[in-house]
């Protein structure tokens, strides 16, 4: 779909827009505008374009006052800076003016009455925002900025942003460090396109991080070189650079332990003395895929030329992603585009909903508008799929103090209440469509949400994949109710459970831990979670004893061979047998059984998420594997309890 859209855009504009080079900012500022025309540097959220102005200031030696907007103090300083710059013919850079939309309205009127000297320039950086006054955009030269797509474009952009003054100070080896940093920055940003595979969530890595990292390199290189023109790469402060990159500059934005492991792996792989060796691989060759050898040379021009010779679109393994990553992102982006188009269409339709609702009173179905007939059909279809009710757990014959009983009692209670709410809402919707029930604010809101295929807010009482549609949500809810019905009817709390179909899967893990603690008289602190996947038949009795059967777990990006985790081309793998156990943390060599010895094999830690959005971490497990843990992190391998 994305390829088709690109072809369509090229045909309409009669040019390959994606292949056009970036603008010459120096030429724009000096030749294409006059002193009365502000320059608006608009950008997508998370991308800071102010570095373009700062680099131009450094190269031209222009005088420029820089003000960060967003506070009353910022407004006062901005007014003073503009007044001073008009008197002296200097420049003013106002950052993040989208945080000062009301002040921009005043600036717009002020600019109309000004008569600035020829050398005056006003730069405004902002994120795209509907609150920006339209008139100030009309007065300005508007330049849209966004992270360049692809490793090549990002790398070239980073390298060209390095000012000559920065290169002049420090030893010659600093240029290669800049290149390593630019490559790292490009990879980090490009992996954001593949979220949640590249990163588990969107982080606002931007050019301010790159600038901070370069300043850090400058400081350490000057301190280490002590005026020398060259320095032995082995003597560079690698440990300090790695720690600062991992924990402060880029790591300061990361709030997930698993994403931190991923970041650490990239930093440790790139920033070491071997990066100065001839033939060093930025990307290691794998299977039938060629690696990528670092550029030779010691001048910035050499690295820029090398970067410009790279392919426009990099293969996924350059980002340490599986081969099917591009198909994954194309599918995701295509779905997002369709979702936006549908939302635009429904926004137009919303204007007629209120009027149509009023006309629907006491009307026959034949006079209903098309959307209302569709709404009635949808509500009836949902009702047909939903259970009539959910039976209650019988406390007789059960220990009410049993942690598993208490957990499932809570699950059943929520299921009963939510099932009742949903069935009541759907029946009332059908009544409104038939003209039998008067509309209320609640029903109007419900009609608006279901007409847009949105999950009603008061139905959202547990966590699900954020990308789930209303139809998928109903189907998923039906499966949850059916699982609870099966458990209630069997009255067996240790039978096979699908974690992804529980309302509170974290509560299930806590309940099983408490259950085992009560049964074995081992304290909760001493119990350690173990996960066994596709274990050998000879160990089945031993492993399944006092264990909890799970179903529906999916390994993403890997598979199992001889009960060991291995990488694959990126496809999903569903284990045929899964047991979750709580065991005492450490045993002597003499008391270890076969299951314990499995856990003593070479292993890797994998995260287990609630679903494929990877927004909610359930737990982590150590599983047998001969793979490199760092490579598994970079490939984004994990286990999910639901699609």
C-alpha distance (Angstrom), angle and dihedral (degrees) to the residues before:
residue distance angle dihedral
X1 . . .
X2 3.82 . .
X3 3.80 90.5 .
X4 3.81 90.0 52.1
X5 3.81 91.3 50.4
X6 3.82 91.0 49.9
X7 3.83 90.5 52.1
X8 3.81 90.7 48.1
X9 3.83 92.9 51.0
X10 3.81 91.7 48.0
X11 3.81 90.9 51.0
X12 3.81 93.8 47.8
X13 3.82 95.2 48.2
X14 3.80 93.7 34.0
X15 3.81 91.1 -133.1
X16 3.78 139.6 79.5
X17 3.79 98.4 -106.6
X18 3.80 93.3 -178.2
X19 3.81 91.2 58.1
X20 3.81 95.2 53.5
X21 3.79 115.3 113.0
X22 3.80 122.4 -118.2
X23 3.78 119.9 -90.2
X24 3.81 125.0 -90.7
X25 3.79 101.2 -116.3
X26 3.81 93.9 -170.2
X27 3.80 90.5 56.4
X28 3.81 92.1 47.2
X29 3.80 93.0 52.9
X30 3.81 98.7 41.8
X31 3.81 103.2 33.8
X32 3.80 113.3 17.0
X33 3.81 102.8 50.5
X34 3.78 137.9 40.0
X35 3.78 131.2 -137.2
X36 3.82 94.3 -90.3
X37 3.82 93.8 56.6
X38 3.82 115.7 84.0
X39 3.80 119.2 -147.3
X40 3.82 113.0 -128.1
X41 3.79 112.1 -159.8
X42 3.81 102.7 -163.8
X43 3.80 119.9 -171.8
X44 3.77 142.5 173.8
X45 3.83 115.6 -96.3
X46 3.79 111.6 -74.6
X47 3.81 95.9 22.7
X48 3.81 116.5 106.1
X49 3.81 114.3 -158.2
X50 3.82 95.9 180.0
X51 3.80 90.7 97.7
X52 3.81 88.4 73.6
X53 3.80 90.1 62.4
X54 3.80 93.1 42.4
X55 3.81 92.5 51.1
X56 3.81 90.9 48.1
X57 3.80 90.0 50.1
X58 3.81 90.2 51.2
X59 3.81 93.6 49.3
X60 3.83 96.9 43.9
X61 3.82 96.4 37.7
X62 3.79 88.8 -131.0
X63 3.79 120.7 163.1
X64 3.78 110.2 -113.2
X65 3.81 133.2 171.8
X66 3.80 113.5 -149.4
X67 3.82 120.3 -155.7
X68 3.81 128.5 -179.6
X69 3.80 110.7 -143.1
X70 3.78 129.6 -148.7
X71 3.81 104.0 85.5
X72 3.81 138.3 67.5
X73 3.79 88.8 -109.1
X74 3.79 88.9 55.1
X75 3.81 91.4 53.4
X76 3.80 91.7 52.4
X77 3.81 93.6 46.6
X78 3.82 91.2 47.2
X79 3.81 92.3 53.4
X80 3.80 90.6 49.0
X81 3.82 93.3 46.4
X82 3.82 93.1 50.4
X83 3.81 91.9 48.2
X84 3.82 91.6 49.3
X85 3.82 93.2 45.6
X86 3.81 91.9 51.9
X87 3.80 89.6 54.3
X88 3.81 94.5 47.6
X89 3.82 101.5 31.2
X90 3.83 94.2 -120.5
X91 3.82 133.4 134.2
X92 3.81 133.6 -91.7
X93 3.82 126.1 -158.5
X94 3.81 116.3 -163.9
X95 3.80 112.0 -169.6
X96 3.81 127.0 -152.5
X97 3.80 95.9 2.3
X98 3.83 89.2 167.8
X99 3.81 83.5 80.8
X100 3.82 89.4 60.7
X101 3.81 104.1 47.8
X102 3.82 94.4 145.5
X103 3.82 91.8 50.7
X104 3.82 89.7 50.6
X105 3.81 89.4 61.9
X106 3.80 88.8 59.4
X107 3.81 91.3 45.5
X108 3.80 90.6 52.8
X109 3.82 91.7 57.9
X110 3.80 91.6 43.1
X111 3.80 93.4 53.1
X112 3.80 91.0 56.4
X113 3.81 91.2 61.2
X114 3.81 97.3 43.2
X115 3.78 125.7 101.0
X116 3.82 101.3 -166.1
X117 3.82 122.9 -170.8
X118 3.80 121.0 -104.5
X119 3.81 95.5 -96.9
X120 3.82 96.3 52.8
X121 3.81 118.0 111.5
X122 3.81 129.5 175.9
X123 3.81 119.2 -159.8
X124 3.80 122.9 -168.8
X125 3.81 121.9 -170.7
X126 3.79 118.2 -164.2
X127 3.76 144.9 155.5
X128 3.79 115.1 -116.0
X129 3.78 103.5 -87.2
X130 3.80 134.5 163.2
X131 3.82 89.9 -138.2
X132 3.82 94.0 69.4
X133 3.85 110.0 108.6
X134 3.79 109.3 -107.5
X135 3.80 94.1 -141.5
X136 3.79 94.6 61.1
X137 3.80 89.2 52.7
X138 3.79 89.2 51.6
X139 3.80 90.4 52.2
X140 3.80 93.1 49.5
X141 3.77 141.6 70.4
X142 3.83 99.4 -111.4
X143 3.81 117.3 -153.2
X144 3.80 118.9 -176.6
X145 3.81 115.9 -145.5
X146 3.79 129.7 -170.8
X147 3.79 135.7 158.0
X148 3.81 106.7 -76.6
X149 3.82 110.4 -109.2
X150 3.77 116.5 -115.9
X151 3.79 135.1 21.3
X152 3.82 94.1 -86.9
X153 3.80 96.9 52.9
X154 3.80 92.9 42.9
X155 3.80 93.0 46.6
X156 3.81 94.1 48.3
X157 3.80 90.5 46.5
X158 3.82 91.3 51.7
X159 3.81 94.3 47.3
X160 3.80 94.3 46.5
X161 3.79 90.5 51.2
X162 3.84 90.8 64.7
X163 3.81 107.2 105.7
X164 3.84 122.3 -135.9
X165 3.80 90.6 -121.3
X166 3.80 89.8 60.1
X167 3.80 91.6 52.6
X168 3.80 93.0 49.2
X169 3.81 95.0 66.9
X170 3.79 123.7 67.7
X171 3.82 135.8 16.7
X172 3.81 124.4 -40.9
X173 3.81 92.2 -108.6
X174 3.79 88.6 71.0
X175 3.82 90.9 79.7
X176 3.80 92.3 64.0
X177 3.78 90.3 48.1
X178 3.79 88.3 53.5
X179 3.79 89.0 52.0
X180 3.82 92.8 49.6
X181 3.79 89.0 49.5
X182 3.83 91.9 48.2
X183 3.82 90.6 50.6
X184 3.79 91.1 47.6
X185 3.81 91.2 48.1
X186 3.81 91.8 49.2
X187 3.82 92.3 49.8
X188 3.80 92.6 46.4
X189 3.80 92.0 51.3
X190 3.79 96.4 40.8
X191 3.81 91.6 53.5
X192 3.81 87.7 61.0
X193 3.81 87.1 72.4
X194 3.81 87.9 64.0
X195 3.82 97.1 51.7
X196 3.03 125.3 -179.9
X197 3.82 89.3 23.5
X198 3.81 96.4 44.9
X199 3.81 93.3 37.9
X200 3.78 126.8 -1.4
X201 3.82 89.6 -122.4
X202 3.80 140.5 6.2
X203 3.80 113.3 -81.3
X204 3.79 121.2 -170.0
X205 3.79 96.9 -123.3
X206 3.80 104.7 166.0
X207 3.78 144.6 155.5
X208 3.79 92.7 -75.3
X209 3.83 86.9 67.5
X210 3.80 89.7 51.0
X211 3.80 90.8 48.7
X212 3.81 92.0 48.7
X213 3.81 91.2 49.1
X214 3.81 91.8 49.7
X215 3.80 90.9 50.1
X216 3.80 88.6 50.3
X217 3.82 90.4 51.9
X218 3.81 90.1 48.4
X219 3.80 92.7 53.4
X220 3.80 95.9 46.5
X221 3.79 94.4 43.7
X222 3.79 93.5 51.1
X223 3.81 90.5 48.0
X224 3.81 92.7 47.4
X225 3.82 99.6 41.9
X226 3.82 94.8 46.7
X227 3.79 92.0 -159.0
X228 3.82 97.5 -41.4
X229 3.82 118.4 137.1
X230 3.81 92.1 -141.6
X231 3.77 136.4 26.7
X232 3.80 134.3 -170.8
X233 3.84 107.7 -99.9
X234 3.80 89.3 -135.6
X235 3.81 88.4 61.5
X236 3.79 94.7 55.2
X237 3.84 115.3 114.8
X238 3.81 93.3 -105.7
X239 3.79 96.2 155.3
X240 3.80 92.8 52.2
X241 3.81 92.7 46.7
X242 3.80 92.2 49.4
X243 3.79 94.3 48.1
X244 3.80 93.7 48.6
X245 3.80 93.3 46.9
X246 3.82 92.5 47.3
X247 3.77 99.8 41.4
X248 3.80 107.2 25.7
X249 3.79 119.4 15.6
X250 3.81 104.4 37.6
X251 3.79 98.9 0.0
X252 3.80 90.0 57.6
X253 3.80 88.6 74.2
X254 3.81 96.0 48.0
X255 3.81 117.2 92.5
X256 3.81 100.4 170.8
X257 3.80 121.8 86.3
X258 3.81 90.7 -144.9
X259 3.79 93.7 49.5
X260 3.80 87.4 48.2
X261 3.81 89.6 55.7
X262 3.79 88.5 51.1
X263 3.81 92.1 50.5
X264 3.81 91.5 46.3
X265 3.80 90.7 52.1
X266 3.81 93.1 54.7
X267 3.81 93.4 45.5
X268 3.81 93.6 48.2
X269 3.81 91.7 47.5
X270 3.82 95.9 50.4
X271 3.79 107.0 32.3
X272 3.79 105.4 64.5
X273 3.85 135.9 98.3
X274 3.82 93.3 -95.3
X275 3.82 88.3 71.8
X276 3.83 87.2 76.6
X277 3.80 93.6 54.9
X278 3.80 122.2 104.4
X279 3.80 111.2 -99.9
X280 3.81 95.3 18.4
X281 3.81 110.8 167.8
X282 3.78 115.8 -129.2
X283 3.80 84.7 -176.8
X284 3.79 118.7 27.7
X285 3.82 117.7 -134.8
X286 3.81 113.9 -108.4
X287 3.81 128.0 -169.8
X288 3.81 106.4 -47.4
X289 3.83 94.1 -13.1
X290 3.80 119.9 102.2
X291 3.78 120.4 -129.8
X292 3.80 127.0 -127.6
X293 3.82 120.7 -116.3
X294 3.79 119.3 -150.2
X295 3.80 119.7 -107.6
X296 3.78 119.3 -92.2
X297 3.78 121.0 -130.5
X298 3.77 139.6 65.7
X299 3.81 102.3 -119.6
X300 3.78 127.6 86.4
X301 3.82 90.4 -125.1
X302 3.81 90.0 61.3
X303 3.79 91.9 55.5
X304 3.82 93.3 45.0
X305 3.82 91.1 51.5
X306 3.81 90.2 48.5
X307 3.81 91.2 49.7
X308 3.81 92.9 48.3
X309 3.81 89.7 55.1
X310 3.82 92.3 58.8
X311 3.82 118.9 104.6
X312 3.79 115.7 -90.4
X313 3.80 91.9 -119.7
X314 3.77 117.7 36.9
X315 3.81 122.8 -141.8
X316 3.82 112.7 -107.1
X317 3.82 93.7 -111.8
X318 3.82 89.3 67.4
X319 3.79 84.3 69.3
X320 3.83 90.8 42.9
X321 3.80 88.7 -111.2
X322 3.83 126.3 137.9
X323 3.82 119.7 -94.9
X324 3.81 94.0 -104.2
X325 3.82 93.6 55.1
X326 3.81 93.7 101.4
X327 3.80 91.4 53.4
X328 3.80 88.7 49.8
X329 3.80 94.3 52.7
X330 3.81 92.2 43.6
X331 3.80 90.4 53.7
X332 3.81 92.0 47.0
X333 3.80 94.5 47.5
X334 3.79 91.9 45.3
X335 3.81 90.1 53.3
X336 3.82 90.7 48.8
X337 3.81 91.7 51.3
X338 3.80 91.6 50.1
X339 3.80 89.7 47.3
X340 3.82 91.2 53.5
X341 3.80 92.2 47.3
X342 3.80 90.9 50.7
X343 3.81 90.3 47.6
X344 3.82 90.4 52.4
X345 3.80 90.6 50.5
X346 3.79 92.8 47.2
X347 3.81 90.8 49.2
X348 3.80 88.3 60.7
X349 3.79 90.6 46.8
X350 3.82 92.1 50.6
X351 3.80 91.1 70.1
X352 3.79 90.2 68.3
X353 3.81 97.5 41.7
X354 3.82 97.0 84.6
X355 3.79 93.5 48.9
X356 3.80 92.1 45.3
X357 3.80 91.7 50.9
X358 3.79 91.2 55.9
X359 3.78 91.6 48.2
X360 3.81 91.0 49.3
X361 3.81 93.8 70.1
X362 3.76 111.4 117.8
X363 3.79 90.6 -10.9
X364 3.79 125.4 138.8
X365 3.78 120.7 -113.6
X366 3.78 90.0 -109.9
X367 3.84 90.4 65.7
X368 3.81 94.6 47.3
X369 3.80 117.7 116.4
X370 3.80 114.9 -109.2
X371 3.81 94.5 -106.3
X372 3.81 91.3 54.0
X373 3.79 92.6 50.9
X374 3.80 87.7 50.3
X375 3.81 90.2 49.2
X376 3.80 91.4 52.6
X377 3.81 91.6 48.2
X378 3.81 90.8 49.4
X379 3.81 93.2 49.4
X380 3.81 92.1 49.3
X381 3.81 91.4 48.6
X382 3.80 91.4 51.1
X383 3.81 91.3 48.7
X384 3.79 91.7 50.3
X385 3.81 91.1 55.8
X386 3.81 96.1 45.3
X387 3.80 122.2 89.5
X388 3.79 116.0 -110.3
X389 3.80 89.8 -127.6
X390 3.79 145.2 -22.8
X391 3.84 116.9 -118.7
X392 3.80 119.0 -126.4
X393 3.78 125.9 -114.7
X394 3.79 113.2 -100.7
X395 3.79 110.6 -127.5
X396 3.80 90.3 -162.3
X397 3.77 110.3 100.1
X398 3.81 91.4 15.2
X399 3.76 130.0 97.3
X400 3.80 103.8 -119.6
X401 3.80 87.9 -155.2
X402 3.80 91.1 57.7
X403 3.86 106.4 115.9
X404 3.81 91.1 -141.2
X405 3.82 92.3 51.3
X406 3.80 91.4 49.8
X407 3.80 90.9 48.3
X408 3.80 95.6 50.9
X409 3.80 90.8 42.5
X410 3.80 87.6 59.5
X411 3.82 91.6 45.9
X412 3.80 92.1 50.8
X413 3.81 92.0 46.5
X414 3.80 92.3 54.5
X415 3.80 91.2 44.0
X416 3.81 92.0 52.6
X417 3.81 94.2 48.0
X418 3.80 95.2 45.6
X419 3.81 93.1 44.3
X420 3.80 89.0 53.4
X421 3.81 92.5 48.7
X422 3.81 93.5 49.0
X423 3.81 94.8 47.0
X424 3.82 90.9 47.8
X425 3.83 92.0 49.5
X426 3.80 93.3 48.6
X427 3.81 93.3 47.9
X428 3.81 90.4 50.2
X429 3.80 90.8 49.5
X430 3.79 89.8 54.5
X431 3.81 88.5 49.3
X432 3.81 91.8 52.4
X433 3.80 91.6 48.8
X434 3.83 89.6 51.7
X435 3.80 92.6 46.5
X436 3.82 92.0 -116.2
X437 3.82 97.6 114.7
X438 3.79 128.8 47.9
X439 3.76 117.9 -122.0
X440 3.79 120.8 -105.6
X441 3.79 130.4 -172.8
X442 3.79 88.1 -102.2
X443 3.80 92.6 53.0
X444 3.81 93.1 44.8
X445 3.80 89.4 53.8
X446 3.81 90.8 45.9
X447 3.81 92.0 50.1
X448 3.80 91.0 50.0
X449 3.81 92.7 51.1
X450 3.80 97.6 45.0
X451 3.81 92.1 43.4
X452 3.81 87.2 57.1
X453 3.82 90.2 46.3
X454 3.81 89.8 -115.3
X455 3.79 124.1 146.1
X456 3.85 107.1 -111.5
X457 3.78 110.6 -111.7
X458 3.82 95.9 -126.4
X459 3.82 89.8 55.2
X460 3.80 91.6 59.6
X461 3.80 100.4 91.6
X462 3.79 97.8 137.0
X463 3.80 137.9 33.5
X464 3.79 121.0 -84.1
X465 3.79 136.4 161.8
X466 3.86 105.9 -68.0
X467 3.82 90.3 -137.0
X468 3.81 92.7 58.1
X469 3.81 114.5 122.4
X470 3.80 123.8 -138.2
X471 3.81 92.6 -103.7
X472 3.81 90.9 49.2
X473 3.81 90.2 47.6
X474 3.81 92.4 53.7
X475 3.81 91.4 48.0
X476 3.81 90.0 48.3
X477 3.82 91.6 48.7
X478 3.81 90.3 51.0
X479 3.82 89.3 54.1
X480 3.82 90.6 50.3
X481 3.80 91.8 52.2
X482 3.81 91.2 47.3
X483 3.82 91.4 51.9
X484 3.82 91.1 50.6
X485 3.81 90.9 46.7
X486 3.81 90.1 53.9
X487 3.82 91.7 49.7
X488 3.82 93.0 47.8
X489 3.81 92.5 48.8
X490 3.81 94.1 47.4
X491 3.81 93.3 40.0
X492 3.81 86.2 -148.6
X493 3.80 114.3 130.8
X494 3.80 95.7 -177.3
X495 3.79 98.7 56.8
X496 3.81 121.2 112.0
X497 3.80 111.5 -55.7
X498 3.80 131.2 -167.1
X499 3.81 104.6 -141.6
X500 3.79 91.3 -160.8
X501 3.82 90.9 60.7
X502 3.80 96.2 54.5
X503 3.80 119.2 99.8
X504 3.81 91.0 -140.0
X505 3.83 109.4 23.0
X506 3.82 91.1 168.2
X507 3.78 87.9 59.6
X508 3.81 90.5 53.4
X509 3.81 90.8 55.0
X510 3.80 90.4 49.8
X511 3.81 91.8 47.0
X512 3.81 93.5 50.6
X513 3.79 90.4 49.3
X514 3.81 91.5 51.0
X515 3.81 90.8 45.4
X516 3.81 92.4 53.9
X517 3.80 91.1 44.6
X518 3.81 90.5 54.7
X519 3.80 92.8 45.5
X520 3.82 97.3 46.4
X521 3.82 99.4 31.0
X522 3.82 88.7 -128.1
X523 3.81 116.7 139.6
X524 3.80 118.3 -109.6
X525 3.80 91.2 -118.0
X526 3.82 91.9 59.3
X527 3.81 95.4 51.3
X528 3.79 117.3 98.7
X529 3.80 125.0 -166.1
X530 3.81 117.3 -120.2
X531 3.79 127.1 -173.9
X532 3.81 122.1 -159.4
X533 3.81 119.6 -165.8
X534 3.83 126.6 -171.7
X535 3.80 91.1 -17.6
X536 3.80 122.8 -175.1
X537 3.81 119.4 -83.4
X538 3.79 90.3 -123.3
X539 3.82 89.7 64.0
X540 3.81 98.1 40.4
X541 3.82 97.1 101.0
X542 3.78 92.3 46.0
X543 3.81 95.3 46.0
X544 3.80 97.2 41.9
X545 3.81 92.8 50.1
X546 3.83 107.8 107.6
X547 3.81 89.2 -6.1
X548 3.79 132.0 124.2
X549 3.78 119.5 -123.9
X550 3.79 115.1 -132.0
X551 3.77 129.0 -170.6
X552 3.78 135.4 -172.4
X553 3.81 97.9 41.3
X554 3.82 112.3 146.9
X555 3.81 126.3 -158.8
X556 3.81 107.7 -145.4
X557 3.80 116.5 -154.3
X558 3.78 96.1 4.7
X559 3.78 147.4 51.8
X560 3.80 141.9 -151.9
X561 3.78 125.0 -99.1
X562 3.78 117.8 176.6
X563 3.82 88.0 -12.6
X564 3.82 91.1 -57.4
X565 3.79 127.7 118.7
X566 3.81 113.5 -114.0
X567 3.79 134.8 174.0
X568 3.79 119.9 -109.5
X569 3.81 135.1 178.9
X570 3.80 90.0 -71.5
X571 3.80 102.0 -82.7
X572 3.80 125.9 134.4
X573 3.79 124.4 -99.6
X574 3.81 126.3 -162.8
X575 3.83 115.5 -154.9
X576 3.78 114.5 -132.2
X577 3.81 93.4 -143.9
X578 3.79 128.7 29.4
X579 3.79 128.3 175.6
X580 3.80 126.3 -176.9
X581 3.81 115.4 -158.8
X582 3.78 137.4 176.6
X583 3.81 110.9 -145.0
X584 3.76 135.5 172.4
X585 3.78 109.4 -83.7
X586 3.80 100.5 -120.0
X587 3.78 133.3 16.9
X588 3.75 132.2 -177.3
X589 3.80 118.3 -104.9
X590 3.81 90.0 -107.9
X591 3.81 95.2 54.8
X592 3.80 97.4 45.8
X593 3.80 115.3 114.1
X594 3.80 129.5 -159.9
X595 3.79 93.0 -83.3
X596 3.80 91.3 52.4
X597 3.79 91.5 50.7
X598 3.81 90.2 54.8
X599 3.79 87.7 59.2
X600 3.83 90.9 49.3
X601 3.81 91.7 61.0
X602 3.77 120.4 100.3
X603 3.77 103.1 -70.9
X604 3.79 146.0 174.9
X605 3.78 130.3 -143.1
X606 3.80 115.8 -119.4
X607 3.81 128.4 -173.6
X608 3.80 118.9 -125.0
X609 3.82 111.2 -149.4
X610 3.79 129.3 -168.1
X611 3.81 92.6 -119.6
X612 3.79 143.0 -14.1
X613 3.82 92.8 -79.9
X614 3.84 85.6 73.1
X615 3.78 91.7 -147.4
X616 3.81 96.7 125.6
X617 3.80 122.0 48.4
X618 3.81 114.2 -152.7
X619 3.80 100.6 -177.9
X620 3.79 142.5 -51.1
X621 3.79 128.9 -112.5
X622 3.78 136.3 -161.7
X623 3.81 109.7 -129.7
X624 3.83 131.6 -177.8
X625 3.82 112.6 -97.2
X626 3.80 142.4 143.6
X627 3.81 92.6 -151.8
X628 3.81 124.2 112.7
X629 3.84 107.3 -97.7
X630 3.82 90.9 -142.9
X631 3.80 91.5 53.9
X632 3.81 91.1 49.7
X633 3.81 89.2 52.9
X634 3.80 92.4 49.7
X635 3.81 91.9 47.2
X636 3.81 89.8 53.8
X637 3.80 95.7 -125.3
X638 3.79 114.8 173.4
X639 3.80 143.2 140.3
X640 3.80 122.6 -110.9
X641 3.79 128.9 -163.8
X642 3.82 93.3 -147.0
X643 3.83 136.6 14.4
